[in-house]
C-alpha cells in the first residue's frame, strides 16, 4: 500500500526535501571527504544506486509520460510511431543539451596554471554561467515537481530524493573540477537557491497539467541520464565494482519492494 498526501502536506514535505537537498549541495565537499570512507567507495556506491534508479524508475516514468502525451494529442493529431517517439525526443534534447555544455566546459572552463603553486586561471565567464545556468534549471525542475511526486507516492519521492542527493554530491565534484575558481565562490549557493526557488514557484503555481509534468520529467530525465553516466560511473582507476554492485542491489531491492507495495 502507498501513502498519498494532500496538497498542503505535500507542499510542506517538498519544502523539507528542498532544504535537505540544499544542505547536501552546500556540504558536498565535506561529504566526499568523510574520514574512513574513501571517495572511490562513495562514488561507486552512488553510481550503482543511480544506474538502478535510471533503469528501474526513470525510464519507466518517461514511458508513462509518453502515454500522457499521446492522450493529450489524440484530439489534435492521428497517433503515429512518430508521435510515440515525441517524449523520448524531449529526453534526447535534454541529454544533448547537457552534453554540449559539458564539452564547452572542457574547452573553456577554468584552466590550471603551471607549477606546483600555480592557481587556476578563470576561463570564459559566459560558458561558466551557461553551464551553471543549465544546472540551475535542472535543480529548479527537481523541486518544482517534488510536491506532485509526493502526492502520487511518498515512498517513490523519498527514493528519488536519496538518488538526487547522492547525485548532487558527485555533480558538485565535476563542476568544481571545471570551475575551481568561480564555482567555490558562487556556484554552490546559486544551486541551493535554485532548489528553494523551484519549491516556491510550485507552491504558488503548482503544476496541474499531466502533459506539462510529462514533458518536464522527460527533459529532466535526459539530463539525469547524461550526468549519471558521466559523473557516477568513474574510470576503473577510481572505482570499485563491489561498491557499485552494493549500491545497485540495495536501490533495486528498495524500488522493487515499493513497486510491489504500490501494486
Steps between C-alpha positions, in 0.01 A plus 500: 500500500616857443462825689363786292504854633255786462614826344595678825712222654663429163612864469647492852664165429648640179644793700665260742651305211620823334675603823668159528620520140629854562701374796648222286601753233671728750665215688603294195880560531497380863275204424737378226792503743342335802761325720526122463288512180714508183358715221529210254256304720245781528524574127453138399214445749324811369561384144335163561208667674454750218516237226233295678287814525540575129408153376231406752326832561604785272458323164161348597392846623591653163305223326196581716538863399486389139153357565387833649639684199320264261169553677547879495574501126239242401243769417751701297703252299456141396710256707811403306838344590649852481256628763595204718861618484420858602569469873824316434606777262456744789718277719757480221498880475577526873781247466649679197480846654688392811758311294566811290542711813739242643714521187505879525608473862787269408627751243433829675483420872752623756845375406772407744813710483850357482720416794429336835361821654313627194140600546214424265450754223138604437365398162207643307249670729222444247563125487505483881164671540348303212616172650400597853170634367414160357545349846292778650215398269570136587467569874196721446317219320584247772331698776231646274364149442577366850162582660326317217730202552405494867129513416530201270721289728705589807728196484604564140557869579727409791699258284525768231635741763765249610611450140512874430681575828790268419485620141549862615806405704670360191389763247646752744835328447474536122409870515776569753753335268386709201472830692714483817517880523142613447295199603644511851401866536151505355398173337394290797294777655328572167412132456357483851293814440364349174361209701313737731375709208365187331310411816366857542372515141332160538333617822360807324439352154475125544539292181154363421536381142600136457643592161720777646627271774575227245701741284692641796574149627629395158722809472634443851538129428724557199733722702503253790598221261805692379609606847458150642722338240751789499542564872390181671674234295861601568797355316638166609788660689264688732213256539405185685274248330412350838366832632329565166325163531398572860339829400325343202364203698388705801315759293352239266368309800344814649335593169373146455348497849333838454366399158358176643330690785354749252356214297 
